[in-house]
Amino acid sequence: MSASFTRKSPFRSADLFAASGGACEDEAEMPRRSTSPGPSDRRATLMRAAHAACRRLGLDNDARHDVQLAVTGKASMRDMGSTDLARLLDHLNARGGGRRGRRNGARGRYHPKAPRADLRLIHALWGELARRGLLTRPGRHGLNTFIRARFGPHWSFVPMDVDALTETAHITAVIQALKAWLARDGGGDDRSGGGAA
């Protein structure tokens, strides 16, 4: 080997010398591990956050895969890049999967205030039915079950959570059904198992 050889190798002779019991003279040239998060760390963080948001929304694996497919076009998080995962997380957080908000129910899940006044009215009407003792499942899960059972056969798509309703006609239909139920005051015809049978 010639003395004019200047190409640096990841295994310098000083490193080999130090490994054999000698001392490494130039510590400044030693390779250091990066402490800044790389793309794979960001992706892993986004995946954990998306899984946590799905748990807070009460989504099982099948429902989670359906949402992932609808939002990103990919059913599995393993196939998603950081951009897809960020878009999925934004979607889930906008529908109540985020950490902040009011505490709701015995399990201690956090749900933010509904984004629209008409959706807040749905929650208020459901709460009034619960206060009157007309429901066997008074929480958010019972409301979502009621909406799926009552309107699922008539709508082309029923969202995973009431706060994800966007069509005014659908929101109005839910409000009218809950108002009619309150007017009957004990009829309990919710066809979902969420009310008194």
Phi, psi and omega per residue, in radians:
M1 nan 2.336 -3.070
S2 -1.468 2.660 3.124
A3 -1.272 -0.311 -3.117
S4 -1.469 -0.018 3.131
F5 -1.223 1.998 -3.027
T6 -1.995 -0.050 -3.132
R7 -1.107 2.288 -3.137
K8 -1.505 2.395 3.122
S9 -1.980 2.637 3.079
P10 -1.086 -0.387 3.099
F11 -1.910 1.577 3.142
R12 -1.333 2.768 3.131
S13 -1.141 -0.541 3.114
A14 -1.145 -0.643 3.105
D15 -1.141 -0.749 3.134
L16 -1.138 -0.663 3.105
F17 -1.120 -0.739 3.137
A18 -1.152 -0.640 -3.141
A19 -1.183 -0.464 -3.126
S20 -1.543 0.124 3.076
G21 1.971 -0.164 3.115
G22 -1.425 -2.994 -3.139
A23 -1.930 2.466 3.092
C24 -1.518 2.129 -3.060
E25 -1.392 -0.616 -2.991
D26 -1.953 1.477 -3.131
E27 -1.195 -0.472 -3.093
A28 -1.134 -0.467 -3.115
E29 -1.544 -0.048 -3.134
M30 -1.154 2.370 3.124
P31 -1.159 2.434 -3.140
R32 -2.040 2.591 3.085
R33 -1.369 2.446 3.130
S34 -1.318 2.391 3.108
T35 -1.723 -0.132 3.115
S36 -1.387 2.501 -3.105
P37 -1.188 2.360 3.114
G38 -1.623 -3.124 -3.126
P39 -1.055 -0.620 -3.121
S40 -1.244 -0.570 3.080
D41 -1.157 -0.734 3.130
R42 -1.114 -0.728 3.141
R43 -1.117 -0.750 3.129
A44 -1.130 -0.690 3.110
T45 -1.120 -0.758 3.122
L46 -1.125 -0.672 3.121
M47 -1.117 -0.773 3.122
R48 -1.093 -0.729 -3.138
A49 -1.150 -0.678 3.121
A50 -1.168 -0.715 3.089
H51 -1.092 -0.730 3.133
A52 -1.131 -0.710 3.116
A53 -1.114 -0.683 3.106
C54 -1.132 -0.682 3.096
R55 -1.116 -0.736 3.132
R56 -1.122 -0.536 3.097
L57 -1.437 -0.159 3.124
G58 1.357 0.484 -3.112
L59 -1.497 2.314 3.010
D60 -1.453 3.137 -3.071
N61 -1.069 -0.745 -3.127
D62 -1.108 -0.787 3.128
A63 -1.133 -0.676 3.119
R64 -1.098 -0.764 3.121
H65 -1.118 -0.658 3.099
D66 -1.090 -0.762 3.125
V67 -1.127 -0.796 3.138
Q68 -1.023 -0.741 3.137
L69 -1.145 -0.721 -3.131
A70 -1.172 -0.656 -3.047
V71 -1.448 -0.753 -3.004
T72 -1.973 -0.246 -3.051
G73 1.469 0.089 -3.133
K74 -2.262 2.243 -3.077
A75 -1.388 -0.416 -3.077
S76 -1.965 2.419 3.083
M77 -1.159 -0.444 3.123
R78 -1.086 -0.473 -3.132
D79 -1.518 -0.093 -3.047
M80 -1.650 2.551 2.983
G81 -1.587 -3.092 -3.120
S82 -1.075 -0.650 -3.136
T83 -1.122 -0.797 3.109
D84 -1.096 -0.751 -3.137
L85 -1.130 -0.670 3.102
A86 -1.135 -0.709 3.105
R87 -1.125 -0.741 3.097
L88 -1.078 -0.793 -3.131
L89 -1.105 -0.722 3.083
D90 -1.052 -0.742 3.131
H91 -1.086 -0.815 -3.126
L92 -1.151 -0.733 3.136
N93 -1.145 -0.610 3.121
A94 -1.180 -0.367 -3.123
R95 -1.801 0.272 3.044
G96 1.819 0.172 -3.139
G97 -1.499 -0.078 -3.131
G98 -1.323 3.026 -3.077
R99 -1.425 -0.609 -2.998
R100 -1.439 2.684 3.102
G101 2.394 -3.042 -3.100
R102 -1.431 2.644 3.109
R103 -1.368 2.312 -3.030
N104 -2.366 2.018 3.011
G105 1.621 2.939 -3.050
A106 -1.233 -0.432 -3.105
R107 -1.358 -0.199 3.086
G108 1.382 0.405 3.079
R109 -1.267 2.591 3.131
Y110 -1.793 2.309 3.102
H111 -2.284 2.228 3.098
P112 -1.240 2.867 3.083
K113 -1.071 2.476 -3.133
A114 -1.000 2.492 -3.031
P115 -1.266 -0.313 -3.094
R116 -2.217 2.646 -3.119
A117 -1.112 -0.676 -3.125
D118 -1.175 -0.554 3.069
L119 -1.250 -0.632 3.074
R120 -1.119 -0.575 3.081
L121 -1.119 -0.700 3.090
I122 -1.022 -0.808 3.116
H123 -1.081 -0.705 -3.133
A124 -1.143 -0.745 3.120
L125 -1.130 -0.732 3.104
W126 -1.099 -0.714 3.097
G127 -1.094 -0.654 3.104
E128 -1.159 -0.691 3.063
L129 -1.066 -0.689 3.120
A130 -1.153 -0.753 -3.139
R131 -1.096 -0.553 3.111
R132 -1.410 -0.063 3.106
G133 1.365 0.428 -3.078
L134 -1.626 -0.025 -3.071
L135 -2.081 2.514 2.995
T136 -1.651 -0.340 3.088
R137 -2.232 1.434 -2.979
P138 -1.351 -0.176 -3.056
G139 -1.430 -2.987 -3.127
R140 -1.073 -0.674 3.136
H141 -1.081 -0.708 3.094
G142 -1.111 -0.694 3.102
L143 -1.116 -0.768 3.110
N144 -1.121 -0.655 3.094
T145 -1.129 -0.746 3.106
F146 -1.028 -0.822 -3.108
I147 -1.119 -0.756 3.132
R148 -1.114 -0.755 -3.096
A149 -1.245 -0.694 -3.052
R150 -1.360 -0.702 -3.006
F151 -1.984 -0.205 -3.129
G152 -0.948 -0.772 3.140
P153 -1.178 -0.306 -3.047
H154 -1.781 -0.398 -3.120
W155 -1.757 2.644 3.110
S156 -1.297 -0.454 -3.124
F157 -2.560 2.265 3.058
V158 -1.989 2.104 -3.097
P159 -1.184 2.847 -3.106
M160 -1.217 -0.428 -3.095
D161 -2.441 2.552 -3.105
V162 -0.990 -0.630 -3.114
D163 -1.231 -0.139 3.088
A164 -1.565 -0.064 3.064
L165 -1.106 2.320 -3.135
T166 -2.182 -0.446 -3.104
E167 -1.392 2.207 -3.086
T168 -1.047 -0.661 -3.139
A169 -1.091 -0.693 -3.142
H170 -1.212 -0.750 3.129
I171 -1.085 -0.755 3.128
T172 -1.097 -0.694 3.128
A173 -1.094 -0.720 3.125
V174 -1.149 -0.780 -3.141
I175 -1.051 -0.789 -3.126
Q176 -1.121 -0.687 3.126
A177 -1.128 -0.733 3.139
L178 -1.206 -0.669 3.095
K179 -1.131 -0.710 3.115
A180 -1.122 -0.684 3.118
W181 -1.118 -0.761 3.094
L182 -1.107 -0.656 3.128
A183 -1.129 -0.657 3.083
R184 -1.217 -0.452 3.101
D185 0.840 1.109 3.051
G186 2.139 0.077 3.104
G187 -1.129 -0.651 3.039
G188 1.128 0.353 -3.128
D189 -1.492 1.285 3.136
D190 -1.791 -0.164 3.081
R191 0.923 0.485 -3.129
S192 -2.224 -0.183 -2.998
G193 1.457 -0.038 -3.118
G194 -1.472 -0.278 -3.094
G195 -2.046 -3.028 3.123
A196 -1.255 2.307 -3.120
A197 -1.678 nan nan
